[in-house]
């Protein structure tokens, strides 16, 4: 070790990957984005599903909103409450999350927690997010997520329980009242 502190950014890197990591490379950020794809929209639902510290979640949501990846929308006036919805810029991260999830399953866990299917025909997505049966890349709203064999069928939190029901990506998760 040379005693230098780890830098906080990639200022010396002239690279599009470094630029992307400046926005989405912090711990928890991709999991917040993943949950947004699953339809998690409300602060408290992110909090209970991720088990993330409040201050970290607030910072990540603020950054993702400032970067145009999430849009903050008011869903209740009294008291004021907002939800967070993926923008087109955020939805463009789907191939990255898809590839990262495949890599993690193939090289680290070996466990299929969720299956992702073309909602129109029920075929599992191919390696690149395509439908092998239809021969097309499946648009994100047409991807259905269903529990896989490795997923805990009796989770403690209400968001995880709601995600046991098959649903299309981006559709709001419907959490049962406690």
C-alpha positions in Angstrom: 0.0 0.0 0.0 1.3 3.4 -0.8 -0.8 5.2 1.9 -2.9 7.2 -0.6 -6.6 7.5 0.2 -9.0 5.9 -2.3 -10.3 8.6 -4.7 -13.9 9.6 -4.7 -14.2 9.8 -8.5 -12.7 8.7 -11.7 -11.4 12.1 -12.8 -8.3 10.7 -14.5 -10.3 8.2 -16.5 -11.4 9.1 -20.1 -13.8 6.3 -20.4 -17.6 6.0 -20.8 -17.6 3.2 -18.2 -16.0 5.5 -15.6 -18.6 8.2 -16.5 -21.4 5.7 -16.0 -19.9 4.6 -12.7 -20.0 8.2 -11.5 -23.8 8.0 -11.6 -24.7 4.4 -10.9 -21.6 2.9 -9.3 -22.2 3.6 -5.7 -23.2 0.8 -3.3 -27.0 0.3 -3.3 -27.6 2.4 -6.4 -28.2 -0.5 -8.9 -30.4 -2.3 -6.3 -32.6 0.8 -6.0 -32.8 0.8 -9.8 -33.5 -2.9 -9.9 -36.4 -2.4 -7.5 -37.7 0.4 -9.6 -37.9 -2.0 -12.5 -39.8 -4.4 -10.2 -42.3 -1.6 -9.7 -41.2 -0.4 -6.2 -42.0 3.3 -6.2 -42.4 4.5 -2.6 -39.6 5.4 -0.2 -40.8 3.1 2.5 -41.1 0.2 0.1 -37.5 0.7 -1.1 -36.5 0.9 2.6 -38.1 -2.3 3.8 -37.3 -4.4 0.6 -33.6 -3.4 0.5 -32.9 -3.1 4.2 -30.9 0.0 3.3 -30.1 2.8 5.8 -32.5 5.7 5.5 -29.8 8.3 4.9 -28.2 6.2 2.1 -31.6 5.6 0.4 -32.4 9.3 0.6 -29.1 10.2 -1.0 -29.4 7.6 -3.7 -32.9 8.7 -4.6 -31.8 12.3 -4.7 -28.9 11.5 -7.0 -30.9 9.3 -9.3 -33.6 12.0 -9.6 -31.0 14.7 -10.2 -29.4 12.5 -12.9 -32.8 12.0 -14.6 -32.9 8.3 -14.0 -35.9 8.5 -11.7 -38.7 11.0 -11.7 -40.2 12.1 -8.4 -44.0 12.2 -8.6 -46.5 13.4 -6.0 -49.1 10.7 -5.3 -50.7 12.2 -2.1 -51.1 15.8 -1.1 -51.9 15.6 2.6 -49.5 14.7 4.0 -47.3 15.2 0.9 -45.9 11.9 -0.4 -43.9 11.2 -3.5 -43.1 8.1 -5.5 -40.1 7.4 -7.8 -40.6 6.2 -11.4 -38.0 5.2 -13.9 -37.6 7.7 -16.8 -36.6 6.7 -20.3 -33.0 7.3 -19.3 -33.5 4.9 -16.4 -35.2 2.3 -18.5 -32.2 2.4 -20.8 -30.3 0.7 -17.9 -32.3 -2.5 -18.4 -29.7 -4.3 -20.6 -27.0 -3.5 -18.0 -29.1 -4.9 -15.1 -30.1 -8.0 -17.2 -26.5 -8.8 -18.1 -25.3 -8.2 -14.5 -27.9 -10.5 -13.2 -27.1 -13.3 -15.6 -23.4 -12.9 -14.8 -24.1 -13.1 -11.1 -26.2 -16.2 -11.5 -23.7 -18.0 -13.8 -20.5 -17.0 -12.1 -21.4 -16.5 -8.4 -24.6 -17.9 -7.1 -25.8 -20.5 -9.5 -29.3 -19.9 -8.2 -32.2 -18.7 -10.3 -34.2 -16.4 -8.0 -36.5 -15.0 -10.7 -37.4 -15.8 -14.3 -37.9 -13.1 -16.9 -40.3 -13.9 -19.7 -41.8 -12.4 -22.8 -45.3 -11.6 -21.4 -46.9 -12.0 -24.9 -45.8 -15.6 -25.4 -44.4 -16.8 -22.0 -41.0 -17.7 -23.3 -38.0 -17.1 -21.1 -35.8 -14.2 -22.3 -32.6 -15.2 -24.1 -29.1 -14.1 -23.1 -29.4 -10.7 -24.7 -33.0 -9.9 -23.5 -34.5 -11.3 -26.7 -37.4 -13.7 -27.1 -36.1 -16.8 -28.7 -39.6 -17.8 -29.9 -40.6 -14.4 -31.4 -37.1 -13.4 -32.6 -37.3 -9.9 -31.2 -35.7 -7.9 -28.3 -38.5 -7.7 -25.7 -39.4 -4.1 -24.7 -39.1 -3.6 -20.9 -42.9 -3.2 -20.3 -43.4 -6.6 -22.0 -41.1 -8.4 -19.7 -42.9 -10.5 -17.0 -41.0 -11.4 -13.8 -42.0 -14.6 -12.0 -40.5 -16.2 -8.9 -37.8 -18.8 -9.6 -37.0 -22.0 -7.7 -34.3 -20.3 -5.5 -36.5 -17.5 -4.2 -37.7 -17.6 -0.6 -41.4 -18.4 -0.7 -42.1 -17.0 2.8 -40.3 -13.6 2.9 -40.6 -11.4 6.0 -41.2 -8.0 4.2 -44.4 -7.1 2.4 -42.6 -6.0 -0.8 -40.9 -9.3 -1.2 -44.3 -11.1 -0.6 -45.9 -8.9 -3.3 -43.1 -9.8 -5.7 -44.0 -13.5 -5.4 -46.9 -12.7 -7.7 -46.0 -12.7 -11.4 -46.0 -9.1 -12.8 -44.7 -7.0 -15.7 -41.7 -4.9 -15.1 -42.4 -1.2 -14.4 -45.9 -1.9 -13.2 -46.4 -0.6 -9.6 -45.9 -3.3 -7.0 -49.1 -3.9 -5.1 -48.1 -4.3 -1.4 -50.8 -5.8 0.8 -51.7 -3.6 3.7 -50.3 -4.8 7.0 
